[in-house]
Amino acid sequence: MYMRPTKHLSEQAGFTKDALATRFGPVLPPLFPVTVGLVVGILVDDGVMVPPILAAAIGAAAVLLGLVLPRGLQTIVLNGLAATCLGALLYHNSYRRVPENHVVHQVSAGPLVARLRGTIVSEPALRTRRTGPFDRWFFDLERTSFILQAESVDAGEGFVAVRGRVAVYVRETVLRWQLGDTVEVFGRLYRFSPPENPGGMDWQRHQRLRGIWVGMTAPVEECVLVDTGDSRWSYRSAWQAVRHRVRALLLDDRIGTEYAESTLLEAMILGRRQAIDPRLNDAFRNAGCMHFLAVSGLHVGILALFIWWLAQLLGLSLRSSTALTMAVTVMYALLADPRPPIMRATITTLVFGFSILMRRPRNFMQTISLAATIILLIQPAALFDVGFQLSFTGVMGIAFVTPALTRLAGQAGAQLAQFLWIQSLVKIAGSNNDRSVGWRIAAFVGRWLRLAIAVSLGAWIVGGPIMLAHFDQITPMGWLNSALAAPLVLAILVVGFLAILTGLLWPTPASYLSDAAGSLSSLLVWWLERLTEWIGGSVYVNQHLAVVPVWMAVFYLVVVGAAVFASLGRLKWRWVVALCSGLTTVFVVWHCWPVQRAGVTIAVLSVGRGNAVVIELPDGGAILYDAGTSNSYDVGAWTVVPYLRWRGIRSIEAAFVSHSNLDHYSGLPSLLDRAVTERIVVNPFFERRGSGNEAESSDEGPLETLLSELTLRGQRLDVVMRGSPPLVFGDVEVEVLWPPDPPPFELGANDSSLVLRVRYGGSSILLCGDIEQRPQRWLMEHEDLRADVLLLPHHGSTRTTVPEFISAVDAGIVVNSSGTRRDRPGRSTVLDGVLTGRDYFNTADHGAIMIHLADDEVRVTTMRRLPDRDPDG
């Protein structure tokens, strides 16, 4: 009996060496140098700002030389050079150039209260701030945001015609505004400011990359008036109507009864991630499956294959099926928001479709280069978008790394299959003696599960450095979680797309399909949570590492590329082993190399009304004095940890919490999750909130929440008080001056604050927490308070600060951690006299303040900021 030989899995998937040669074509297609040139030009102008005239002259010369030279290496180089100059010009024009009538010129002298008229050009979205476990004690956590295309502005002297995009934030949840509405907004208009803290998020750059220079904050919904009399038709309003219709077909009547599943369906199928339930977002992030949550090239590819399958099922011809697939893909791309990953997948689908219609050969690298070139020509700043980077690196990983993995899997045989946990399935799939239905099903599952793992692993290997750079975390087993979750994701997308298509013709079965999609969504969330428990979830790498240098990420990608070439037989494996050994050696040396700093740097970070002080030790470690704020954001994740990584600090030897007020510890839980912290140090009245035992209430408050969070993380509290031996950290000595136990009088939470004097060499700084007048007077009577630097008590409050206390400290440098500017109208001048002759720094005015102690020398550097910062923005 004749038995057909079983093809190897890589051959079945088309991942053979010959197939690669025919599918992907030459290594350097004509458009590849152009794409590389655009990328280089954008990067160069972003770093050094190339003068436009110089870039234009060099580009024109390269084009002229390229016209006269024969084809070959010279032409490729000149085309790349011309594209480099073009990329620099395009980026300069989109990122740096501002028209004369731009709305940003209205706030050149500072923020102002104004009325702004324009058209909403982005779908209004709900933004929820996260403050860790303390959300219920903060206000202003939810905002509605949208982008407004400005038309005119009135700053008190009548409306003036302007142009430009404005990011509008309304401090309420509002769902009635729509894309295309003409509105008038009354609020505070301001420029975005540079970072306030080293290593912090640069929101000014983030917004400028989106083409936005100005923001506006409105306090309430009533400050936004919709022009109901303007009934002009626009493509935005028509598009919005279609999108609402599709959303209704998909969600049916589920909104309100199954809100979480509804938000998940909207995110996965329509790209509306803004309002997704936080628990669902965490489930996807922890499992390393965020790419499923955002509409990306994967979704476009699944839709295209689904439409192609339907067309073939209906008996359409090859060309008709291709045309239908292309049309539906374009409609979906417009419906789901044309973000870079969707644009890349759409362009790829269209190019492959045209190649079929015109009977032209297909070239993978040429197609990818074309997609990248089109996106960068339209939006040069998209190069810095994480979606753009992950989309293109992911598809490159699937195209080149995945075939290499399948070849290695075939060569390694059973050992690799056992490592991938599918040994039994491979054995079943490899057996051709049994022709039963069970064998066929097992062979199919084993074959495609193995392929799914190879695809997920290929994308994960290449995209890992990008995830590490943007999100400070990596999921070691995310590739396996993605492969195991892929069947459910595929089912949800297919059922969701089918519900939309069916609903346009026959609403009754569409409701059943939408119910099925909702049930599958709930099952997917449950499955992701189980995968995280059983296999593993995300790891914050900055618990163990500082910022990973760019050169190390590039070195890593070179090793991956070398491994791909070795799998093709174009490079000896010994070179790959040598490169990998070199990378490992460099990494170990870089990570373990002892850090030595000249002196001590004390960073008073800008956190608004709150306190966060990082004291860097000469040996590379650090101690912390408070990490909290009264502003509604997670100060640990967004301010303290980025500073630690920026400075290369890998561990915190001690975190002092001055007292039991939330604005001094709100960022501590997230800090403990992201940075190794050896111990928490508090005063003896911390758990009692003072000697008056004010924590008698049975209701759980923020302090009880903090203690629960510390218990969950296995952290214990060390108690210190006045009279305790000084704490020594190498050459740095920390002396506890307050509070004593028992106290000389009844202490509230503020008055029980730890007062520390940190000494290094012949210099010192006095940290006062929130002590008020009685502790200040007691310390003046019982202690020599002299120090070189003073951190003002209670954020510089003139009501609770004794001027004589500042005189007793006699510090030449006075620092205030505050959210109130010194030049605000009506500011009290009580302390001006005692501050005369001293260098005064305020975090609200100067941003983060770094005090450098070296021997007997004290220096101060600050983060300079624009004077028109919006304190709530």
Sequence and secondary structure as in RCSB ss.txt:
>XXXX:A:sequence
MYMRPTKHLSEQAGFTKDALATRFGPVLPPLFPVTVGLVVGILVDDGVMVPPILAAAIGAAAVLLGLVLPRGLQT
IVLNGLAATCLGALLYHNSYRRVPENHVVHQVSAGPLVARLRGTIVSEPALRTRRTGPFDRWFFDLERTSFILQA
ESVDAGEGFVAVRGRVAVYVRETVLRWQLGDTVEVFGRLYRFSPPENPGGMDWQRHQRLRGIWVGMTAPVEECVL
VDTGDSRWSYRSAWQAVRHRVRALLLDDRIGTEYAESTLLEAMILGRRQAIDPRLNDAFRNAGCMHFLAVSGLHV
GILALFIWWLAQLLGLSLRSSTALTMAVTVMYALLADPRPPIMRATITTLVFGFSILMRRPRNFMQTISLAATII
LLIQPAALFDVGFQLSFTGVMGIAFVTPALTRLAGQAGAQLAQFLWIQSLVKIAGSNNDRSVGWRIAAFVGRWLR
LAIAVSLGAWIVGGPIMLAHFDQITPMGWLNSALAAPLVLAILVVGFLAILTGLLWPTPASYLSDAAGSLSSLLV
WWLERLTEWIGGSVYVNQHLAVVPVWMAVFYLVVVGAAVFASLGRLKWRWVVALCSGLTTVFVVWHCWPVQRAGV
TIAVLSVGRGNAVVIELPDGGAILYDAGTSNSYDVGAWTVVPYLRWRGIRSIEAAFVSHSNLDHYSGLPSLLDRA
VTERIVVNPFFERRGSGNEAESSDEGPLETLLSELTLRGQRLDVVMRGSPPLVFGDVEVEVLWPPDPPPFELGAN
DSSLVLRVRYGGSSILLCGDIEQRPQRWLMEHEDLRADVLLLPHHGSTRTTVPEFISAVDAGIVVNSSGTRRDRP
GRSTVLDGVLTGRDYFNTADHGAIMIHLADDEVRVTTMRRLPDRDPDG
>XXXX:A:secstr
        HHHHTT SHHHHHHHH  SS THHHHHHHHHHHHHHHHHH   HHHHHHHHHHHHHHHHHS SSHHH
HHHHHHHHHHHHHHHHHHHHT   TTBGGGGGTTS EEEEEEEEE S  EEEE   GGGGGG S  EEEEEEEEE
EEEESSS EEE B EEEEEESS      TT EEEEEEEEEE    SSTT   HHHHHHHTTEEEEEEESSGGGEE
E TT     HHHHHHHHHHHHHHHHHTT TTTSHHHHHHHIIIII   TT  HHHHHHHHHHT HHHHS  HHHH
HHHHHHHHHHHHHTT  HHHHHHHHHHHHHHHHHHT   HHHHHHHHHHHHHHHHHHTT    HHHHHHHHHHHH
HHH GGGGG HHHHHHHHHHHIIIIIHHHHHHHHHHHTHHHHHHTT HHHHHHHH  S  SHHHHHHHHHHHHHH
HHHHHHHHHHHHHHHHHHHHHSEE TTHHHHHHHHHHHHHHHHHHHHHHHHHHTT HHHHHHHHHHHHHHHHHHH
HHHHHHHHHT   EEGGGT     HHHHHHHHHHHHHHHHHHTTSS HHHHHHHHHHHHHHHHHHHHS    SSE
EEEE   SSEEEEEEE TTS EEEEEEEESSSS HIIIIIHHHHHHHT  EEEEEE  SS GGGTTTHHHHHHHS
EE  EEE TTTTTTSTT TT  SS  HHHHHHHHHHHTT  EEE  TTS  EEETTEEEEEEE  SS SS   TG
GG  EEEEEETTEEEEE TT  HHHHHHHHHH     SEEE GGGG TTT  HHHHHHHT SEEEE  SS TT T
T   TTHHHHTTSEEEEHHHHSSEEEEEETTEEEEEE    TT  TT 
